Amino acid sequence: MIVKPRVRGFICTTTHPVGCAANVAEQIAYVKARPALTAPPKNVLVIGCSGGYGLASRISAAFGGGAATLGVSYEKQPTEKKTGSAGWYNNRAFEEQAKRDDLYARTLDGDAFSDEMKQRVVDALRADLGPIDLVVYSLASPVRTDPDTGEMYRSAIKPIGETFHVKTLNVDKGEVHEVDLEPASDEEIAATVKVMGGEDWERWMNTLADAGVLAPGCRTVSYNYIGSELTWPIYWHATLGRAKEDLDRAAANIQTRLASSGGDARVVRLKAVVTQASAAIPVVPLYASLLFQVMKEMGNHEDPMTHVQRMFETQLAADGDLDLDDVGRIRMDDVELSDAVQAEVKRRWPLVSTQNLPELGDLAGFRADFLRIFGFGVAGVDYDAEVDPESIAPLS
């Protein structure tokens, strides 16, 4: 079949197998061109490994430091007439390149929130990898089933306390307009914390520690975004922020658990990038469009791969001190939140409109990054050629 992008709202319902593989290959090539990591982890578990920051972390660890990696993700397999999820192709492209480079790489497909998957990981570590010294928690899901009760929780992206009136962007139409966002109920707040908070990260680390598969000095990180005050009413001071604050609670508990063996647990504050999740959050696409344009003009823009590689080079696989904020989170949003960048974004914010967005913002870049997630718009790929959606063999 010939695969073209089909975008419905915040979702692309098709993926391009060759484009996904080419996208992964580009990221790997970037890391290989960088200097080798100075203090790399040896065995790495990435929970949420198939795209975005999780995939970039796996690539940095493996191809920047020679780490053996075990990944966990929940993907949709292709059929004869329908493409699979982007992550399905990304995982296989990663594994193929790891095999060529004689690197251990294995991916387990299934619900990372479940106790069953946690046991599968323990079994895999005991069978053929051994204790791990870095655990990256990078899950992004709107739904979680509590393994203790069987109850399903669904997150809600809403402000807290009062209605929030704000500018936003219709990415499909390229229109800047204003919306009123209704506040979340107490039940929606609790459900969002249940899905996106630190409970599952803590459960993973307790399971791994109890099973004896963590190496002495094991470190773990969970990814977070705090961002600019322009987005705080729908992000940091909203349901999402309440969930992300719960990561700090979990980090403290995990750190206490790991301390006796010299381990560490940190939340990492990352930069705003385009993901399936971020594209669906009101305000964020408009803010990101302005931010990308400003950072590109200043020459300091980073995509997920370049951002994560800098994190490994300076924080996770380096001998120097960590750059921490006042509550102990690793700071990687230092460039985005620098005075110069934020002053210019805030100057443009009240001025931006549908008419001047092409001048003040980078909507084209936002759209291109979004389509690239699904394998479209990657240089060197013939998008008019026939492809077999099942051409890559399934995992063993």
C-alpha positions as CSV (number, residue, x, y, z in Angstrom):
1,M,0.0,0.0,0.0
2,I,0.9,3.7,-0.3
3,V,0.8,5.3,3.1
4,K,-0.2,8.9,3.5
5,P,-0.8,10.8,6.8
6,R,-4.4,10.9,8.0
7,V,-4.8,13.4,10.8
8,R,-7.9,13.6,12.9
9,G,-7.7,16.3,15.6
10,F,-4.7,15.4,17.7
11,I,-4.1,11.9,16.3
12,C,-2.5,10.6,13.1
13,T,-4.3,7.3,12.3
14,T,-1.6,6.1,9.9
15,T,2.2,5.5,10.3
16,H,4.9,5.0,7.7
17,P,7.1,2.0,8.4
18,V,10.0,3.2,6.3
19,G,9.7,6.7,7.7
20,C,9.7,5.5,11.3
21,A,12.8,3.5,10.7
22,A,14.5,6.4,9.0
23,N,13.6,8.7,11.9
24,V,15.2,6.2,14.3
25,A,18.3,5.9,12.1
26,E,18.7,9.7,12.1
27,Q,18.6,9.8,15.9
28,I,21.1,7.0,16.2
29,A,23.4,8.6,13.7
30,Y,23.3,11.9,15.7
31,V,24.3,10.1,18.9
32,K,27.1,8.1,17.2
33,A,28.5,11.4,15.9
34,R,28.7,12.8,19.5
35,P,31.7,12.0,21.9
36,A,31.2,8.8,23.8
37,L,29.6,9.2,27.2
38,T,32.2,9.5,30.0
39,A,30.4,7.5,32.7
40,P,27.7,5.5,30.9
41,P,25.3,3.0,32.6
42,K,25.8,-0.6,31.6
43,N,22.3,-2.1,31.9
44,V,19.3,0.2,31.3
45,L,15.5,-0.3,31.6
46,V,13.3,2.2,29.8
47,I,9.7,2.1,30.7
48,G,7.9,3.8,27.8
49,C,10.6,3.2,25.3
50,S,8.9,3.5,21.9
51,G,8.9,7.2,21.1
52,G,9.7,10.8,22.3
53,Y,12.0,11.1,25.3
54,G,11.8,7.4,26.1
55,L,13.1,6.3,22.7
56,A,15.7,9.1,22.8
57,S,16.9,7.9,26.2
58,R,17.3,4.3,25.0
59,I,19.3,5.5,21.9
60,S,21.6,7.7,24.0
61,A,22.3,4.9,26.5
62,A,22.9,2.3,23.8
63,F,24.6,4.1,21.0
64,G,26.3,6.8,23.1
65,G,27.5,4.5,25.9
66,G,27.2,0.9,24.7
67,A,24.5,0.0,27.3
68,A,22.4,-3.1,27.1
69,T,18.8,-2.0,27.1
70,L,15.5,-3.6,28.0
71,G,12.4,-1.6,26.8
72,V,8.7,-1.7,27.7
73,S,5.9,-0.3,25.6
74,Y,2.4,-1.0,24.6
75,E,2.0,-1.0,20.8
76,K,-0.5,-1.9,18.1
77,Q,0.7,-4.5,15.6
78,P,0.1,-3.9,11.9
79,T,-2.2,-6.0,9.7
80,E,-2.2,-6.7,6.0
81,K,-4.3,-3.7,5.4
82,K,-3.5,-1.3,8.2
83,T,-0.3,0.1,9.6
84,G,0.8,-0.5,13.2
85,S,1.6,2.2,15.7
86,A,4.7,4.3,15.3
87,G,6.2,2.8,18.4
88,W,5.8,-0.7,16.9
89,Y,8.1,0.2,14.0
90,N,10.4,2.3,16.2
91,N,11.2,-0.6,18.5
92,R,12.0,-2.9,15.7
93,A,14.2,-0.3,14.0
94,F,16.1,0.2,17.2
95,E,16.6,-3.5,17.8
96,E,17.8,-4.1,14.2
97,Q,20.5,-1.4,14.6
98,A,21.4,-2.6,18.0
99,K,21.9,-6.1,16.6
100,R,24.1,-4.8,13.9
101,D,26.2,-3.1,16.5
102,D,26.3,-6.2,18.8
103,L,24.3,-4.5,21.5
104,Y,21.8,-6.3,23.7
105,A,18.3,-5.0,23.1
106,R,15.0,-6.5,24.0
107,T,11.5,-5.0,24.0
108,L,8.5,-6.3,25.9
109,D,5.1,-5.3,24.6
110,G,2.2,-4.9,27.0
111,D,0.6,-2.8,29.7
112,A,3.4,-1.2,31.8
113,F,0.9,-0.4,34.5
114,S,0.2,-4.1,35.2
115,D,1.9,-6.3,37.7
116,E,2.1,-8.9,35.0
117,M,4.5,-6.7,32.9
118,K,6.6,-5.9,36.0
119,Q,7.0,-9.7,36.5
120,R,7.9,-10.2,32.9
121,V,10.7,-7.6,33.2
122,V,12.0,-9.3,36.4
123,D,12.0,-12.6,34.6
124,A,13.9,-11.2,31.6
125,L,16.5,-9.5,33.8
126,R,17.1,-12.7,35.7
127,A,17.2,-14.8,32.5
128,D,19.7,-12.9,30.3
129,L,20.6,-9.4,31.3
130,G,21.3,-9.1,35.0
131,P,21.0,-6.2,37.5
132,I,20.3,-2.8,36.0
133,D,21.9,0.4,37.0
134,L,19.6,2.9,35.3
135,V,15.8,2.9,35.2
136,V,14.1,5.5,33.0
137,Y,10.4,6.0,33.6
138,S,8.9,7.8,30.6
139,L,5.3,6.6,30.3
140,A,2.6,8.7,28.7
141,S,-0.9,7.3,28.8
142,P,-4.3,8.9,29.4
143,V,-5.7,5.7,31.1
144,R,-4.5,3.4,33.9
145,T,-6.0,0.4,35.5
146,D,-5.1,0.0,39.2
147,P,-3.6,-3.5,39.5
148,D,-4.8,-3.8,43.1
149,T,-8.5,-2.9,42.5
150,G,-9.0,-3.4,38.8
151,E,-10.5,0.1,38.6
152,M,-9.8,2.1,35.5
153,Y,-8.8,5.8,35.8
154,R,-8.8,8.4,33.0
155,S,-6.8,11.6,33.2
156,A,-8.4,15.0,32.6
157,I,-6.5,18.0,31.2
158,K,-8.3,20.8,33.0
159,P,-7.5,23.9,35.2
160,I,-8.2,23.8,38.9
161,G,-10.5,26.1,40.9
162,E,-11.9,28.4,38.2
163,T,-12.6,28.7,34.5
164,F,-9.5,29.6,32.5
165,H,-9.9,32.0,29.6
166,V,-6.9,31.8,27.3
167,K,-5.5,31.9,23.8
168,T,-5.0,28.6,22.0
169,L,-4.2,27.3,18.6
170,N,-6.1,25.0,16.2
171,V,-3.1,23.2,14.7
172,D,-5.1,21.8,11.7
173,K,-6.5,25.2,10.7
174,G,-3.7,27.4,11.9
175,E,-6.1,29.6,13.7
176,V,-5.4,31.4,16.9
177,H,-8.5,31.8,19.0
178,E,-9.7,32.1,22.6
179,V,-11.3,29.4,24.7
180,D,-12.9,29.0,28.2
181,L,-11.6,25.9,29.9
182,E,-13.8,24.6,32.7
183,P,-12.2,23.5,36.0
184,A,-11.8,19.9,37.0
185,S,-13.9,18.2,39.7
186,D,-12.2,16.6,42.7
187,E,-12.8,13.2,41.1
188,E,-11.0,14.3,37.9
189,I,-8.1,15.6,39.8
190,A,-7.7,12.4,41.8
191,A,-8.0,10.3,38.6
192,T,-5.3,12.4,36.9
193,V,-2.9,11.9,39.8
194,K,-3.7,8.2,39.7
195,V,-2.8,7.9,36.0
196,M,0.1,10.4,35.7
197,G,1.4,10.7,39.2
198,G,4.3,8.8,40.8
199,E,2.4,5.7,42.1
200,D,3.3,3.4,39.2
201,W,6.9,4.6,39.1
202,E,7.2,3.8,42.8
203,R,5.5,0.4,42.3
204,W,8.0,-0.4,39.5
205,M,11.0,0.4,41.7
206,N,9.7,-1.5,44.7
207,T,9.1,-4.5,42.5
208,L,12.5,-4.4,41.0
209,A,14.2,-3.8,44.4
210,D,12.2,-6.6,46.1
211,A,13.2,-9.0,43.2
212,G,16.9,-8.2,43.7
213,V,17.5,-7.0,40.1
214,L,18.8,-3.5,40.8
215,A,22.6,-3.1,40.8
216,P,24.3,-1.3,43.7
217,G,24.1,2.4,43.0
218,C,21.2,2.1,40.6
219,R,19.7,5.4,39.5
220,T,16.2,6.1,38.3
221,V,14.6,9.1,36.7
222,S,11.1,10.1,35.8
223,Y,10.5,12.8,33.2
224,N,8.4,15.9,33.9
225,Y,7.6,19.2,32.4
226,I,7.0,22.4,34.4
227,G,7.4,25.0,31.7
228,S,6.6,28.7,31.5
229,E,4.1,30.6,33.6
230,L,2.2,31.2,30.3
231,T,1.1,27.5,30.4
232,W,0.8,27.1,34.2
233,P,-3.0,27.6,34.5
234,I,-3.5,24.5,32.2
235,Y,-0.3,22.7,33.2
236,W,1.6,23.2,36.4
237,H,-1.3,24.8,38.4
238,A,-3.8,22.3,36.9
239,T,-4.6,18.6,37.0
240,L,-1.5,17.8,35.1
241,G,0.6,19.7,37.6
242,R,-1.0,18.1,40.5
243,A,-0.1,14.7,39.0
244,K,3.5,15.8,38.3
245,E,3.9,17.1,41.9
246,D,3.1,13.6,43.0
247,L,6.3,12.5,41.2
248,D,8.2,14.5,43.8
249,R,6.6,12.5,46.5
250,A,7.4,9.2,44.8
251,A,11.0,10.3,44.1
252,A,11.6,11.0,47.8
253,N,10.2,7.5,48.7
254,I,12.3,5.8,46.1
255,Q,15.4,7.7,47.0
256,T,15.0,6.5,50.6
257,R,14.6,2.9,49.4
258,L,17.7,3.1,47.2
259,A,20.0,5.1,49.5
260,S,21.3,2.1,51.4
261,S,22.9,0.7,48.2
262,G,24.1,4.1,47.0
263,G,21.3,4.6,44.5
264,D,19.4,7.7,43.6
265,A,16.0,8.8,42.3
266,R,15.3,12.1,40.5
267,V,12.5,13.8,38.6
268,V,13.9,15.5,35.5
269,R,12.5,18.8,34.2
270,L,12.6,18.6,30.5
271,K,12.0,21.1,27.6
272,A,8.7,21.5,25.7
273,V,8.7,19.4,22.5
274,V,6.0,18.0,20.2
275,T,4.5,14.7,21.3
276,Q,1.1,13.1,20.8
277,A,0.3,14.1,24.4
278,S,1.4,17.7,24.2
279,A,-0.4,18.3,20.9
280,A,-3.7,17.6,22.8
281,I,-3.1,20.1,25.6
282,P,-4.8,23.4,25.2
283,V,-2.4,26.4,25.0
284,V,0.6,24.2,24.6
285,P,0.7,24.1,20.8
286,L,0.5,27.9,20.6
287,Y,3.2,28.4,23.3
288,A,5.4,25.8,21.7
289,S,5.1,27.4,18.3
290,L,6.3,30.7,19.7
291,L,9.0,29.0,21.8
292,F,10.4,27.0,18.8
293,Q,10.6,30.1,16.7
294,V,12.3,32.1,19.4
295,M,14.8,29.4,20.2
296,K,15.5,28.7,16.5
297,E,16.2,32.4,16.0
298,M,18.5,32.4,19.0
299,G,20.2,29.2,17.8
300,N,19.5,27.1,20.9
301,H,16.5,25.0,19.9
302,E,16.5,21.3,20.8
303,D,14.4,18.4,19.7
304,P,13.9,15.3,21.9
305,M,17.0,13.5,20.7
306,T,19.4,16.5,21.1
307,H,17.9,17.4,24.4
308,V,18.2,14.0,25.9
309,Q,21.7,13.5,24.6
310,R,22.7,16.7,26.4
311,M,21.1,15.3,29.5
312,F,23.1,12.1,29.3
313,E,26.3,14.0,28.6
314,T,25.9,16.5,31.4
315,Q,23.8,14.8,34.0
316,L,23.1,11.0,33.8
317,A,26.4,9.7,32.3
318,A,28.9,12.3,33.5
319,D,31.2,12.7,36.4
320,G,30.2,16.2,37.4
321,D,27.6,17.5,39.9
322,L,23.9,17.4,39.0
323,D,22.2,20.7,38.1
324,L,19.3,20.6,40.6
325,D,16.4,23.0,41.4
326,D,15.3,23.9,45.0
327,V,13.4,20.6,45.5
328,G,16.1,18.3,44.0
329,R,14.8,17.9,40.4
330,I,17.4,17.7,37.6
331,R,17.2,20.9,35.5
332,M,17.2,20.4,31.8
333,D,14.7,23.2,31.0
334,D,17.4,25.8,31.7
335,V,17.6,27.1,28.1
336,E,13.8,27.2,27.6
337,L,13.3,29.1,30.8
338,S,16.2,31.4,30.5
339,D,15.4,35.1,30.9
340,A,16.2,35.9,27.2
341,V,14.0,33.2,25.8
342,Q,11.1,33.8,28.1
343,A,11.1,37.5,27.7
344,E,10.8,37.2,24.0
345,V,8.1,34.6,24.1
346,K,6.1,36.7,26.6
347,R,6.5,39.7,24.3
348,R,5.0,37.9,21.4
349,W,2.2,36.2,23.4
350,P,-0.3,39.1,23.5
351,L,0.6,40.1,19.9
352,V,0.1,36.7,18.2
353,S,-2.9,36.2,16.0
354,T,-3.9,34.0,13.1
355,Q,-2.6,36.6,10.7
356,N,0.9,37.1,12.2
357,L,1.5,33.5,13.5
358,P,3.7,32.6,10.5
359,E,5.9,35.6,11.5
360,L,5.9,35.3,15.3
361,G,5.7,31.5,15.6
362,D,6.8,28.2,14.0
363,L,3.5,26.5,13.2
364,A,5.2,24.8,10.2
365,G,7.9,23.3,12.5
366,F,5.3,22.2,15.0
367,R,3.3,20.4,12.3
368,A,6.4,18.9,10.8
369,D,7.5,17.5,14.3
370,F,4.0,16.1,14.8
371,L,4.0,14.2,11.5
372,R,7.6,13.0,12.0
373,I,6.4,11.2,15.1
374,F,4.4,8.9,12.7
375,G,7.2,8.6,10.2
376,F,6.2,11.3,7.7
377,G,8.4,14.1,6.4
378,V,11.7,12.3,7.0
379,A,14.4,13.1,4.4
380,G,15.2,10.4,1.9
381,V,12.0,8.5,2.2
382,D,9.9,7.9,-1.0
383,Y,6.4,8.5,0.3
384,D,4.9,7.5,-3.1
385,A,6.4,4.0,-3.0
386,E,4.4,0.9,-2.0
387,V,5.2,-0.4,1.5
388,D,4.2,-3.6,3.3
389,P,2.9,-2.7,6.7
390,E,3.9,-6.1,8.0
391,S,7.3,-6.1,6.5
392,I,9.1,-6.0,9.8
393,A,9.0,-9.3,11.7
394,P,7.2,-9.2,15.1
395,L,9.2,-9.5,18.3
396,S,10.0,-13.0,19.6
